[in-house]
Amino acid sequence: MSPSKLELNPSVKNILLLDSDGRRVAAKYFSDDWPTNSAKEAFEKLVFNKTQKTNARTEAEITMFENNIIVYKFVQDLHFFVTGSDDENELILSSVLQAFFDSVGLLLRGNVDKKEALENLDLILLRIDEIIDAGIILETTPNTIAGKVGSNSTESGAPLSEQTLSQALASAREHLARSLLK
């Protein structure tokens, strides 16, 4: 029996952004390996504890954990992780991590820290959605990812369904101010 085309595609189980204490900043899971939020939080804490003593600041590091390959990289007070099954290609997972890392860096204009990440959480989650859909890798070019997210969210005249939460609030605030001034 031959494997289906979907099984041959590289896939990602989750993508995580944790702070320097191991708490979740952003996370997307694409696997049923962690069916509950408490299972996800426990996995995040275990991964953080396993990797926190490493120096993954200049280049991505790779580790095996619970039959998963985890590639990770740290900057300032943020820890970036991408998890795949133990038969995934480490180079592909590393390219996903680098795309996530670089596209967040572009978004935050090089000021990659927890405060900035939390202020732009909606756009970070959109970037994850542009990189991965249902575990399937869609895009790994940071400028393309940034362009897609930017084009959907920068126009204040865009429909509300295409605006990010912060932009929708800014549009509402602007509309309210204009109506009060009339």
PyMOL commands that set and color helices and strands:
alter all, ss='L'
color gray80, all
select helices_A, chain A and resi 5-8+37-51+90-107+114-119+121-131+142-153+160-162+165-181
alter helices_A, ss='H'
color red, helices_A
select strands_A, chain A and resi 14-19+24-29+61-65+68-75+78-85+132-133+136-137
alter strands_A, ss='S'
color yellow, strands_A
deselect
rebuild
show_as cartoon
